[in-house]
């Protein structure tokens, strides 16, 4: 099958028969470059396809022309490669997330789309992939996109509040004296009552016009955030109600941890993997007679922050946690060391809830889809 925008290197035999084909894909916004290898690492061919449904179908048909496609390594399964990963999964082809090449390797070998795609395929053969990607087809994906919209709305509202204060600094003295000392909420309410004309004629009237414009933007963003919060509360409650019942875990922290785990948290394999993903697993740093562990500075920083804030709340209000802090302090542990231990324990607790709750939520979503299809047919 010939796909528009595809290419195959000259001198490569596309008719080689093989038992298993391993696919490596370097993803981009407008097109993807794929390289096919056999089980022994021999290069079978190269193809570039557009990032459309037809392009994905052409890629699968091209790869199946060499034999059975057993595995596929894809870069950027959470960004440019998300659509291709979903298509390959629907075609019953196991997909593995492949990390982008290190810069030290690029300096030594150079860089091209073809080399990156081949490197992805060889990473699959060597078992050096980052693991199974997120499925991105359930309620957790819905939570992720809503959180993305909420994050940008909160940022824009903060900018509007700062701009409101900035305009007030250079406002005429009478207006500045009247509005000085007001909180942001009071300042918004006061500026919302301004009634400047449609054609300001002086600085005072222009300042009122500007303040009211910024306040309207602030109010609109507040309404948008409230609507997004309502949707997030509903989805989190439907997906993992047990998660928000844990001490110190609110809707925002629960949504953060759900997004990190994805719709298929079983892909992580163990709670140790989840702890590593959140950056709370201790890293061994032993040498000679010294046996020690150091802080893990990797992992998802949003998840690490959520676990940190959960521990802060528990250290203040949870009696069990406070007793633990007292006991560990008596053993000579510092507050930072105690916090690291607590974050590891919370990660273990959260993982157990995620693997049980998200799995049931996913099955219920599939059931709803199946019932909807049945009712239509």
C-alpha positions as CSV (number, residue, x, y, z in Angstrom):
1,X,0.0,0.0,0.0
2,X,1.4,3.4,-1.0
3,X,0.8,6.3,1.4
4,X,1.2,9.9,0.4
5,X,4.3,11.4,1.9
6,X,6.0,8.0,2.3
7,X,9.5,7.1,1.3
8,X,11.7,4.0,1.3
9,X,15.4,3.9,1.1
10,X,17.0,2.7,-2.1
11,X,18.8,-0.7,-1.9
12,X,16.6,-2.0,1.0
13,X,14.7,-5.2,0.2
14,X,11.1,-4.7,1.3
15,X,10.3,-8.4,0.5
16,X,12.4,-10.0,3.3
17,X,10.3,-12.5,5.2
18,X,10.7,-12.5,9.0
19,X,9.0,-14.1,12.0
20,X,8.6,-10.9,14.0
21,X,8.9,-7.2,13.0
22,X,9.9,-4.6,15.5
23,X,8.7,-1.1,14.6
24,X,10.5,2.1,15.7
25,X,8.8,5.5,15.2
26,X,10.2,9.1,15.5
27,X,7.2,11.3,15.9
28,X,6.6,14.9,14.7
29,X,3.7,17.2,14.4
30,X,2.9,16.7,10.7
31,X,4.6,13.4,9.9
32,X,6.1,10.3,11.6
33,X,9.2,8.4,10.4
34,X,9.2,4.7,11.0
35,X,11.9,2.0,10.7
36,X,11.2,-1.7,10.7
37,X,13.7,-4.3,12.0
38,X,13.6,-8.0,12.2
39,X,14.2,-10.0,15.4
40,X,18.0,-10.0,14.7
41,X,18.1,-6.3,14.4
42,X,18.5,-6.2,10.6
43,X,17.0,-3.2,9.0
44,X,14.0,-4.0,6.7
45,X,12.9,-0.6,5.6
46,X,12.0,3.0,6.3
47,X,8.7,4.9,5.9
48,X,7.4,8.5,6.5
49,X,3.6,8.9,6.9
50,X,1.4,11.9,7.6
51,X,-0.2,12.2,11.1
52,X,-3.6,11.2,9.9
53,X,-5.8,8.1,10.3
54,X,-5.0,7.1,6.7
55,X,-1.3,7.5,7.4
56,X,-1.5,5.3,10.5
57,X,-3.3,2.6,8.5
58,X,-0.7,2.8,5.8
59,X,2.1,2.5,8.3
60,X,0.6,-0.7,9.8
61,X,0.0,-2.2,6.4
62,X,3.5,-1.4,5.3
63,X,5.0,-3.0,8.5
64,X,2.8,-6.1,8.2
65,X,4.2,-6.6,4.7
66,X,7.5,-7.7,6.3
67,X,5.8,-10.1,8.7
68,X,4.0,-10.1,12.0
69,X,4.4,-6.8,13.9
70,X,5.2,-8.0,17.4
71,X,6.2,-4.7,19.1
72,X,6.5,-1.0,18.5
73,X,8.6,1.6,20.1
74,X,7.2,5.2,19.9
75,X,8.8,8.4,21.0
76,X,6.4,11.0,22.6
77,X,3.4,8.8,23.3
78,X,1.9,11.6,25.4
79,X,2.4,14.3,22.8
80,X,3.0,14.0,19.0
81,X,2.8,10.2,19.2
82,X,-0.5,9.9,21.1
83,X,-2.7,9.3,18.1
84,X,-0.4,6.7,16.6
85,X,-0.1,4.9,20.0
86,X,-3.9,4.6,20.2
87,X,-4.1,3.3,16.6
88,X,-1.4,0.7,17.2
89,X,-3.1,-0.4,20.4
90,X,-6.4,-0.8,18.6
91,X,-4.5,-2.9,16.0
92,X,-3.4,-5.2,18.8
93,X,0.3,-4.2,18.5
94,X,2.0,-3.7,21.9
95,X,3.4,-0.2,22.2
96,X,6.4,0.9,24.4
97,X,7.4,4.4,25.3
98,X,10.9,5.2,24.1
99,X,13.0,8.0,25.6
100,X,14.5,10.5,23.3
101,X,18.2,10.1,22.6
102,X,20.7,11.6,25.1
103,X,22.6,14.6,23.9
104,X,26.0,12.9,24.5
105,X,24.9,10.2,22.0
106,X,23.7,12.8,19.5
107,X,27.1,14.6,19.6
108,X,28.9,11.4,18.8
109,X,26.6,9.9,16.2
110,X,24.7,12.8,14.8
111,X,20.9,13.1,14.5
112,X,18.3,12.4,11.9
113,X,14.7,11.2,11.9
114,X,15.7,7.9,10.4
115,X,18.4,7.3,13.1
116,X,16.0,8.2,15.9
117,X,13.4,5.8,14.6
118,X,15.9,3.0,14.3
119,X,17.2,3.8,17.8
120,X,13.6,3.4,19.1
121,X,13.3,0.0,17.4
122,X,16.6,-1.1,18.8
123,X,15.7,0.1,22.3
124,X,12.6,-2.2,22.1
125,X,14.8,-5.1,21.0
126,X,17.3,-4.5,23.9
127,X,14.5,-4.1,26.5
128,X,15.6,-0.6,27.3
129,X,12.2,1.2,26.8
130,X,10.6,3.4,29.4
131,X,7.7,1.0,29.7
132,X,4.1,0.8,28.5
133,X,2.6,4.3,27.8
134,X,-0.6,5.6,29.2
135,X,-3.7,4.5,27.4
136,X,-5.3,7.9,27.4
137,X,-8.8,6.6,26.7
138,X,-10.7,6.9,30.0
139,X,-11.8,9.3,32.7
140,X,-8.2,10.0,33.8
141,X,-7.5,11.5,30.4
142,X,-10.6,13.6,30.8
143,X,-9.2,14.8,34.1
144,X,-5.9,15.6,32.5
145,X,-7.3,17.8,29.8
146,X,-9.6,19.7,32.2
147,X,-6.6,20.2,34.6
148,X,-4.7,21.7,31.7
149,X,-7.4,24.2,31.0
150,X,-7.8,25.0,34.7
151,X,-4.0,25.6,35.1
152,X,-4.0,28.1,32.2
153,X,-7.1,29.8,33.6
154,X,-5.6,30.2,37.1
155,X,-2.4,31.6,35.6
156,X,-4.3,34.1,33.5
157,X,-6.4,35.1,36.6
158,X,-3.2,35.7,38.6
159,X,-1.8,37.8,35.9
160,X,-5.1,39.8,35.8
161,X,-4.9,40.3,39.6
162,X,-1.3,41.5,39.4
163,X,-2.2,43.9,36.5
164,X,-5.0,45.3,38.6
165,X,-2.6,46.2,41.3
166,X,-0.1,47.5,38.8
167,X,-2.7,49.9,37.3
168,X,-3.7,51.1,40.7
169,X,-0.1,52.0,41.6
170,X,-0.1,54.8,38.9
171,X,-3.7,55.8,39.3
172,X,-4.7,59.3,40.1
173,X,-4.2,60.1,43.8
174,X,-7.9,60.4,44.7
175,X,-8.7,57.0,43.2
176,X,-5.5,55.4,44.7
177,X,-6.4,56.7,48.2
178,X,-9.9,55.4,47.9
179,X,-8.9,51.8,46.8
180,X,-5.7,51.5,48.9
181,X,-5.6,48.7,51.4
182,X,-8.4,46.7,49.8
183,X,-8.0,43.0,49.3
184,X,-8.1,41.5,45.8
185,X,-11.7,40.4,46.3
186,X,-12.7,43.9,47.6
187,X,-10.8,45.6,44.9
188,X,-12.5,43.5,42.2
189,X,-15.9,44.4,43.7
190,X,-15.2,48.1,43.8
191,X,-13.7,48.3,40.3
192,X,-16.7,46.3,38.9
193,X,-19.0,49.2,40.0
194,X,-17.1,51.8,37.8
195,X,-19.2,53.3,35.0
196,X,-16.7,55.1,32.7
197,X,-17.8,56.4,29.4
198,X,-17.2,54.7,26.1
199,X,-14.8,57.4,25.1
200,X,-12.5,58.4,28.0
201,X,-11.5,62.1,27.9
202,X,-9.0,62.2,30.8
203,X,-6.6,60.1,32.8
204,X,-9.1,59.4,35.6
205,X,-11.7,58.1,33.3
206,X,-9.2,56.1,31.3
207,X,-7.9,54.5,34.5
208,X,-11.5,53.5,35.5
209,X,-12.1,52.1,32.1
210,X,-8.9,50.0,32.3
211,X,-9.6,48.8,35.8
212,X,-13.1,47.7,34.9
213,X,-11.8,45.9,31.8
214,X,-9.2,43.9,33.9
215,X,-11.9,43.2,36.5
216,X,-14.3,41.7,34.0
217,X,-11.5,39.5,32.7
218,X,-10.8,38.4,36.3
219,X,-14.5,37.6,37.0
220,X,-14.8,35.7,33.7
221,X,-11.8,33.6,34.6
222,X,-13.1,32.9,38.1
223,X,-16.4,31.6,36.6
224,X,-14.4,29.4,34.2
225,X,-12.3,28.0,37.0
226,X,-15.4,27.3,39.1
227,X,-17.0,25.3,36.2
228,X,-13.8,23.4,35.6
229,X,-13.5,22.6,39.4
230,X,-17.1,21.2,39.3
231,X,-16.2,18.9,36.4
232,X,-13.0,17.8,38.1
233,X,-14.8,17.0,41.4
234,X,-17.3,14.9,39.5
235,X,-14.8,13.0,37.5
236,X,-12.4,12.4,40.5
237,X,-15.3,11.2,42.6
238,X,-16.4,8.8,39.8
239,X,-12.9,7.5,39.1
240,X,-11.3,7.1,42.5
241,X,-13.7,7.9,45.4
242,X,-11.4,6.0,47.9
243,X,-8.5,8.3,47.0
244,X,-10.2,11.5,48.3
245,X,-11.2,9.7,51.5
246,X,-7.5,9.3,52.4
247,X,-6.3,11.9,55.0
248,X,-4.9,15.0,53.4
249,X,-5.9,14.1,49.9
250,X,-8.2,16.7,48.2
251,X,-9.6,16.8,44.8
252,X,-6.6,18.7,43.3
253,X,-4.0,16.3,44.8
254,X,-6.1,13.3,43.7
255,X,-6.4,14.6,40.2
256,X,-2.6,15.2,40.0
257,X,-1.9,11.6,41.2
258,X,-4.5,10.1,38.8
259,X,-3.0,11.9,35.8
260,X,0.5,10.6,36.7
261,X,-0.7,7.0,37.0
262,X,-2.9,7.2,33.9
263,X,-6.0,5.2,32.9
264,X,-3.9,2.0,33.2
265,X,-1.9,2.2,36.4
266,X,-1.1,-1.5,36.2
267,X,1.5,-0.6,33.6
268,X,3.7,0.6,36.5
269,X,4.1,-3.0,37.7
270,X,4.6,-2.3,41.4
271,X,4.2,0.4,44.0
272,X,8.0,0.9,43.9
273,X,7.7,1.9,40.2
274,X,5.0,4.4,41.2
275,X,7.2,5.8,44.0
276,X,10.1,6.2,41.5
277,X,7.7,7.9,39.0
278,X,6.8,10.4,41.7
279,X,10.4,11.0,42.7
280,X,10.0,9.7,46.3
281,X,12.0,6.4,46.1
282,X,15.4,6.6,47.8
283,X,18.3,6.2,45.5
284,X,21.2,4.0,46.7
285,X,24.5,5.9,47.0
286,X,26.7,3.4,48.8
287,X,30.5,3.3,48.3
288,X,33.0,1.0,50.1
289,X,32.0,0.7,53.8
290,X,29.5,3.5,53.6
291,X,25.9,2.3,53.0
292,X,23.5,5.1,52.4
293,X,20.7,6.4,50.3
294,X,20.2,9.9,48.8
295,X,17.3,11.9,47.7
296,X,15.7,11.1,44.4
297,X,15.7,14.3,42.3
298,X,13.9,12.7,39.4
299,X,10.3,11.8,38.7
300,X,7.2,13.9,38.1
301,X,7.5,17.1,40.1
302,X,3.8,17.8,40.2
303,X,3.2,14.4,41.8
304,X,6.1,15.0,44.2
305,X,4.6,18.3,45.2
306,X,1.2,16.7,45.8
307,X,2.7,14.0,48.0
308,X,4.7,16.7,49.9
309,X,1.5,18.8,50.6
310,X,-0.4,15.7,51.7
311,X,2.3,14.9,54.2
312,X,2.3,18.6,55.4
313,X,-1.4,18.3,56.1
314,X,-1.1,14.9,57.8
315,X,1.7,16.2,60.1
316,X,-0.7,18.9,61.3
317,X,-4.0,17.1,61.7
318,X,-3.5,13.3,61.5
319,X,-2.9,11.8,64.9
320,X,-1.2,8.7,63.4
321,X,1.2,10.7,61.4
322,X,2.0,13.1,64.3
323,X,2.8,10.1,66.5
324,X,5.1,8.8,63.8
325,X,6.9,12.1,63.6
326,X,7.4,12.2,67.4
327,X,8.8,8.6,67.3
328,X,11.2,9.3,64.4
329,X,12.3,12.6,65.9
330,X,13.3,10.7,69.1
331,X,15.4,8.4,66.9
332,X,17.4,11.3,65.7
333,X,15.8,11.9,62.3
334,X,15.5,15.4,60.9
335,X,12.3,16.9,59.7
336,X,13.4,16.5,56.0
337,X,14.3,12.8,56.5
338,X,10.9,12.2,58.2
339,X,9.2,14.0,55.3
340,X,10.9,11.7,52.8
341,X,9.9,8.6,54.7
342,X,6.3,9.9,54.9
343,X,6.1,10.6,51.2
344,X,7.3,7.1,50.4
345,X,4.6,5.7,52.7
346,X,1.9,7.9,51.2
347,X,3.0,6.8,47.6
348,X,2.5,3.2,48.7
349,X,-1.0,3.9,50.1
350,X,-2.0,5.9,47.0
351,X,-0.8,3.2,44.6
352,X,-3.0,0.6,46.2
353,X,-6.0,2.8,45.9
354,X,-5.2,3.7,42.3
355,X,-4.8,0.2,41.0
356,X,-8.1,-0.9,42.5
357,X,-10.2,2.2,41.8
358,X,-9.0,3.2,38.3
359,X,-9.4,-0.4,37.1
360,X,-13.0,-0.5,38.2
361,X,-13.7,2.9,36.7
362,X,-12.1,1.8,33.4
363,X,-14.3,-1.3,33.2
364,X,-17.4,0.8,34.0
365,X,-16.5,3.3,31.2
366,X,-16.1,0.4,28.8
367,X,-19.4,-1.0,29.9
368,X,-21.1,2.3,29.3
369,X,-19.6,2.5,25.8
370,X,-20.8,-1.0,25.0
371,X,-24.3,-0.4,26.2
372,X,-24.4,2.8,24.2
373,X,-23.3,1.0,21.1
374,X,-25.9,-1.8,21.7
375,X,-28.7,0.8,22.2
376,X,-27.7,2.5,18.9
377,X,-27.6,-0.8,16.9
